[in-house]
Amino acid sequence: MKKVWMIISIILIVIVAIIGGKIFMDKSNKITIDQQENIAKRIVRSYANVSSITFLKYYENEKTGTVGINFELNGSKELETGIIANDVSEFNSSEGIVGLNPVSKFEKLGILNNKKDTPVSLENVKITYLGE
């Protein structure tokens, strides 16, 4: 009888761990491919020499109520940064420009003086999205 309860306990622990892991993974990826593409367009609209964007992590800060996404440009750890917003819905539009920090690192990419609605193409930019 003791063995039966031990096996049942192990099965319950495994089930709880699987469900908890699923909830954690779902919560850490609440940004869509379309929203990531909108961020990519803002980056490409703002900087001249962007050949690749690798999205690294999406997060929600419960203390401040903000959200953020970290990414790396041109395959360089030196060009790793992120963008913060008040709500993930702010990424629903591709309109806008961004200023990446620290400025001294990113100005090397060539800062463009585009308007926030200047059309951009991602055709020549390799993008690695979260969730792929």
Secondary structure, 3 states (H helix, E strand, C coil): CHHHHHHHHHHHHHHHHHHHHHHHHHHHCCCCHHHHHHHHHHHHHHECCCCEEEEEEEEEECCCCEEEEEEEECCCHHHEEEEEECCHHHHCCCCCCCCCCCHHHHHHHCECCCCCCCCCCCCCCEEECCCC
